[in-house]
Amino acid sequence: MSLRKYLTSRVFFAQGLAALAIIAVLAYLFFHWITFITNHGEEITVPNLAKLNPEQVEEKLDELDLDYQIIDTVDYQPQFPKLTVVQQEPTAGSKVKGGRTIYIKLNASTFKMVAVPDLIEKTYRQAVPTLKALGLQVGTIRYIPYIGKDMVREMWINGEKIESGKKVYKATKIDLVLGDGKVVFDETEIDSIIETETPIDTIPNEQ
C-alpha cells in the first residue's frame, strides 16, 4: 500500500484516534496526580498566633499541617506576654497550602538596657526627643533658680540623682530639673564685695 493510500485509509484514522485517546487519558491522569500531590483547591486559613508561646504555636499549627520558624526577638512590648508571638508572616487570615512555614517574631523577656544621654545644659525641647529616641520616658519636671530657662540642670530616677552614661532599662522615666530663667545673685558674694571696698572716711585728704 502506497503512503498516500495509507494516510487516507481507515486504518490510519483509527490509529490516530487511538493515539489521541491515549494522550488524553495520560494528560488527565497527569494533571489529576499533580492536583493530588499539591492539594490544589485545599487551602488552609492561617490562625492568629498573637500572644501564644512557642509550645502553643506548635500545638495549634500541627493540627492544621503547618510549620513555624522563629526568626527574631523584638524589643519588649508590655502589652504582650514575655516570649510570645508579636508578629507573624503570613498574617492571620491568609490562605496557604498544607506544609507551609509560618515565620514568627517573639516578644523579648524584658526591656533592653540603654545609656542615659547627656542632657545637661540642653533645652527641654532638645531633651524630650533625645530620650524618646532611646526608648526612655520623660518623668516629672521640677524648676530651680537658674538663668538658663528650661535648661536641664539635673536628671533623677526614683528619687536618685544620676549622671549621663548610666545604664537603665528602656521605658524608664527620667525626671528632669530645669532652670526657671531667673537671674540669681549669691548674697555671700555681694557681702564680700562690700567688705573689700575702702570706706569713704578712711581715704586720706590731700594736703
C-alpha positions, 0 to 999 in steps of 0.5 A, a space after each residue: 500500500 502506497 503512503 498516500 493510500 495509507 494516510 487516507 485509509 481507515 486504518 490510519 484514522 483509527 490509529 490516530 484516534 487511538 493515539 489521541 485517546 491515549 494522550 488524553 487519558 495520560 494528560 488527565 491522569 497527569 494533571 489529576 496526580 499533580 492536583 493530588 500531590 499539591 492539594 490544589 483547591 485545599 487551602 488552609 486559613 492561617 490562625 492568629 498566633 498573637 500572644 501564644 508561646 512557642 509550645 502553643 504555636 506548635 500545638 495549634 499549627 500541627 493540627 492544621 499541617 503547618 510549620 513555624 520558624 522563629 526568626 527574631 526577638 523584638 524589643 519588649 512590648 508590655 502589652 504582650 506576654 514575655 516570649 510570645 508571638 508579636 508578629 507573624 508572616 503570613 498574617 492571620 487570615 491568609 490562605 496557604 497550602 498544607 506544609 507551609 512555614 509560618 515565620 514568627 517574631 517573639 516578644 523579648 523577656 524584658 526591656 533592653 538596657 540603654 545609656 542615659 544621654 547627656 542632657 545637661 545644659 540642653 533645652 527641654 525641647 532638645 531633651 524630650 526627643 533625645 530620650 524618646 529616641 532611646 526608648 526612655 520616658 520623660 518623668 516629672 519636671 521640677 524648676 530651680 533658680 537658674 538663668 538658663 530657662 528650661 535648661 536641664 540642670 539635673 536628671 533623677 530616677 526614683 528619687 536618685 540623682 544620676 549622671 549621663 552614661 548610666 545604664 537603665 532599662 528602656 521605658 524608664 522615666 527620667 525626671 528632669 530639673 530645669 532652670 526657671 530663667 531667673 537671674 540669681 545673685 549669691 548674697 555671700 558674694 555681694 557681702 564680700 564685695 562690700 567688705 573689700 571696698 575702702 570706706 569713704 572716711 578712711 581715704 586720706 585728704 590731700 594736703 
